[in-house]
């Protein structure tokens, strides 16, 4: 798991604290092992060059610059100086073992000092770049998170459905404006209260059962219909769709008032029943009249 810490609302990845060439070799600080492996391979190649070829000291010294720069860029001043020290040791041992005067011991020493200076300079530049980039990344992370929160809040508030978050104990933690538009209760009157205080007692068990069903692993959520008490004393039928998040011990629910739709359906059903009864009665009277004649 990536090592992170929070800065305000943003989360900053600690693996970015040393991110030189890893930006090219992998996302978000990955690939540092690749950089180190390449640097070690180049050092080995440079060492073999010392043994197998009689190149001038200046040319051989150049072979060590690339791995030193790689390490200093990725890991900073200390690691760069260690790499430069190792390269310098290899050069000095090679110069002394093969008669340093013939191979230019002074040139080897100058080249070694140059490696140390390059490691220090490149490491310092890399560390400064990282320090200057880190606040910018934190600002970007924080800004992105703030925008996401603002958009989520706007979506929550502007939804035409009754949205809410409810604790597993039934307490209302958040509601949108549709609750007041539908039931008349303000958010101050609702928040902290149990949703069961507003729900018809006959529906309590169904709500509890739906919550348990939604908590089953990989469950798609649950749907149910309950009655909620409005501030004016009337009852509203609400179709609910809900999901649960066990880590937060929260139920995320979306409800839609279907009171008028159910009333219209009941009225239509009664009208159809009266029509059928009327039709049956008329047919019965006609039949009776026909028999009398």
C-alpha positions in Angstrom: 0.0 0.0 0.0 1.3 3.4 -0.9 2.5 5.6 2.0 0.4 8.7 2.1 -0.5 11.5 4.5 -3.2 14.1 4.4 -2.6 17.7 3.7 -5.9 19.5 4.4 -8.3 17.7 2.2 -5.7 16.5 -0.2 -3.6 13.3 0.0 0.0 13.5 -0.9 2.0 10.4 -2.0 5.2 10.1 0.0 6.8 8.2 -2.8 6.9 11.5 -4.7 9.4 13.0 -2.2 12.2 11.5 -4.4 10.9 11.5 -7.9 13.5 12.3 -10.6 13.6 9.9 -13.6 10.8 7.8 -12.1 8.4 10.2 -13.8 9.7 8.7 -17.0 10.0 5.1 -15.9 6.7 4.7 -14.0 3.7 6.5 -12.5 3.8 8.1 -9.0 7.3 7.2 -8.0 7.4 3.6 -9.3 10.4 2.5 -11.2 13.1 3.6 -8.8 14.5 0.1 -8.7 14.8 0.3 -12.5 16.9 3.4 -12.1 19.2 1.8 -9.5 19.5 -1.3 -11.7 20.5 0.7 -14.7 23.1 2.7 -12.7 24.6 -0.5 -11.3 24.8 -2.1 -14.7 26.6 1.0 -16.1 29.0 0.9 -13.2 29.8 -2.7 -13.9 30.3 -2.0 -17.6 32.6 0.9 -16.7 34.6 -1.4 -14.4 35.0 -4.0 -17.1 36.2 -1.3 -19.4 38.9 -0.5 -17.0 40.1 -4.1 -17.0 39.7 -5.0 -20.7 40.6 -1.8 -22.5 43.5 0.6 -22.2 41.5 3.8 -22.8 42.8 7.2 -21.7 41.8 8.2 -18.2 39.6 11.0 -19.3 37.5 8.7 -21.5 37.2 6.1 -18.8 36.1 8.8 -16.3 33.4 9.8 -18.7 31.9 6.3 -18.5 31.2 6.9 -14.8 29.4 10.2 -15.2 26.1 8.7 -16.5 25.5 6.3 -13.5 26.5 9.0 -11.0 24.1 11.5 -12.6 21.3 8.8 -12.6 21.7 8.1 -8.9 22.1 11.7 -7.9 19.0 12.7 -9.9 16.8 10.0 -8.5 18.1 9.6 -4.9 19.7 12.9 -4.0 23.0 14.2 -2.9 24.0 11.5 -0.4 23.4 8.6 -2.8 25.1 10.5 -5.7 28.2 11.1 -3.5 28.3 7.5 -2.6 28.1 6.5 -6.2 30.8 9.0 -7.1 33.0 7.7 -4.2 32.7 4.2 -5.5 33.5 5.3 -9.0 36.5 7.2 -7.7 37.8 4.2 -5.7 37.6 2.0 -8.9 39.5 4.6 -10.9 42.2 5.0 -8.2 42.7 1.3 -7.8 42.9 0.9 -11.5 45.4 3.7 -11.9 47.7 2.4 -9.1 47.5 -1.2 -10.3 48.5 -0.3 -13.8 51.2 2.2 -13.1 49.4 5.5 -12.4 52.1 7.7 -13.9 51.7 6.1 -17.4 48.0 6.4 -17.2 47.9 9.9 -15.8 47.3 9.7 -12.1 46.8 13.4 -11.9 44.1 13.1 -14.6 42.4 10.4 -12.7 42.4 12.5 -9.5 40.9 15.5 -11.4 38.3 13.3 -13.0 37.4 11.8 -9.6 37.0 15.3 -8.1 34.8 16.2 -11.1 32.6 13.2 -10.5 32.2 14.2 -6.8 31.3 17.8 -7.9 28.8 16.5 -10.5 27.1 14.2 -8.0 26.8 17.1 -5.5 25.5 19.6 -8.0 23.0 17.3 -9.7 21.8 15.9 -6.4 21.2 19.5 -5.0 19.3 20.5 -8.1 17.2 17.4 -8.0 16.3 17.9 -4.3 15.5 21.6 -4.8 13.2 20.7 -7.8 11.4 18.1 -5.6 11.0 20.5 -2.7 9.6 23.2 -5.0 7.3 20.8 -6.8 5.9 19.2 -3.7 3.8 22.3 -2.5 2.5 22.7 -6.0 1.4 19.0 -6.1 -0.2 19.5 -2.7 -2.1 22.5 -3.9 -3.2 20.6 -7.0 -4.4 17.6 -5.0 -6.2 19.9 -2.5 -7.8 21.9 -5.3 -8.9 18.8 -7.1 -10.4 17.3 -3.9 -12.2 20.6 -3.2 -13.7 20.7 -6.7 -14.8 17.1 -6.3 -16.4 17.8 -2.9 -18.1 20.9 -4.3 -19.5 19.0 -7.3 -20.7 16.1 -5.1 -22.4 18.6 -2.8 -24.1 20.4 -5.7 -25.3 17.1 -7.1 -26.6 16.1 -3.7 -28.4 19.3 -3.1 -29.9 19.7 -6.7 -31.2 16.1 -7.0 -34.9 15.8 -7.4 -35.0 12.8 -5.1 -34.8 12.6 -1.4 -31.2 11.8 -0.7 -29.8 10.9 2.7 -27.1 9.1 4.6 -28.2 7.1 7.6 -26.1 5.4 10.3 -26.6 1.7 11.0 -28.3 2.9 14.2 -30.9 4.7 12.2 -29.6 8.2 12.8 -29.9 10.7 9.9 -26.5 12.2 9.1 -27.2 14.1 6.0 -30.3 15.1 4.0 -30.9 17.3 1.0 -33.5 20.0 0.4 -36.0 17.6 -1.1 -36.8 16.3 2.4 -38.2 19.7 3.4 -40.0 20.2 0.1 -41.6 16.8 0.4 -42.3 16.4 4.1 -41.9 19.9 5.5 -39.2 18.9 8.0 -36.0 21.1 7.9 -32.6 19.6 8.1 -32.1 20.9 11.6 -35.2 19.0 12.7 -34.1 15.8 11.0 -30.3 15.5 11.5 -29.4 13.4 14.5 -32.9 12.0 14.8 -33.7 8.4 14.0 -35.4 7.9 10.6 -37.7 5.4 12.4 -39.1 8.4 14.3 -40.7 9.5 11.1 -41.5 6.0 9.6 -44.7 4.1 10.1 -44.2 1.5 12.7 -45.5 -1.2 10.4 -42.6 -0.5 8.0 -39.7 -0.7 10.5 -39.1 -4.4 10.0 -39.1 -4.1 6.2 -36.6 -1.3 6.4 -34.3 -3.3 8.7 -34.6 -6.4 6.5 -33.7 -4.3 3.4 -30.7 -2.8 5.1 -29.4 -6.3 6.0 -30.0 -7.5 2.4 -28.0 -4.5 1.1 -25.1 -5.4 3.4 -24.6 -8.9 1.9 -21.2 -8.9 0.0 -21.6 -8.1 -3.7 -25.2 -7.3 -3.2 -26.6 -4.7 -5.7 -28.4 -2.8 -3.0 -32.0 -3.0 -2.0 -35.4 -1.4 -2.8 -38.4 -1.0 -0.6 -41.4 1.3 0.0 -42.2 2.9 3.3 -44.4 5.6 4.7 -42.9 8.7 6.2 -44.8 11.2 8.4 -44.9 14.8 7.1 -44.9 17.8 9.3 -48.6 18.5 8.5 -49.5 15.0 9.9 -50.0 13.3 6.5 -48.3 10.2 5.4 -46.2 10.0 2.3 -45.3 6.8 0.4 -41.6 6.8 -0.5 -39.9 4.3 -2.9 -36.3 3.8 -1.6 -33.2 2.6 -3.3 -30.3 2.0 -0.9 -26.8 0.8 -0.6 -24.5 0.4 2.4 -20.9 1.0 3.2 -19.8 -1.2 6.1 -16.5 0.6 6.7 -18.4 3.9 7.3 -21.4 2.1 8.9 -23.6 4.2 6.6 -26.7 3.6 4.5 -26.8 5.8 1.3 -30.4 6.1 0.3 -32.4 7.7 -2.5 -36.1 8.1 -2.1 -38.9 9.3 -4.4 -42.4 10.4 -3.2 -45.0 8.1 -5.0 -48.0 9.2 -2.8 -49.9 10.8 -5.7 -49.1 8.0 -8.1 -50.4 5.4 -5.6 -53.5 7.6 -5.0 -54.1 7.9 -8.7 -53.7 4.1 -9.1 -56.1 3.4 -6.3 -58.7 5.9 -7.8 -58.4 4.2 -11.2 -58.8 0.8 -9.6 -62.0 1.9 -7.7 -63.3 3.5 -10.9 -62.8 0.3 -12.8 -64.4 -1.7 -10.1 -67.5 0.5 -10.1 -67.7 0.3 -13.9 -67.5 -3.5 -13.8 -70.1 -3.7 -11.1 -72.4 -1.3 -13.0 -72.0 -3.2 -16.2 -72.7 -6.5 -14.4 -75.9 -5.0 -12.8 -77.1 -3.6 -16.1 -76.7 -7.0 -17.9 -78.5 -8.6 -15.0 -81.5 -6.3 -15.3 -81.7 -6.7 -19.1 -81.7 -10.4 -18.7 -84.5 -10.2 -16.0 -86.6 -8.0 -18.3 -86.2 -10.3 -21.2 -87.3 -13.3 -19.2 -90.4 -11.5 -18.0 -91.5 -10.7 -21.5 
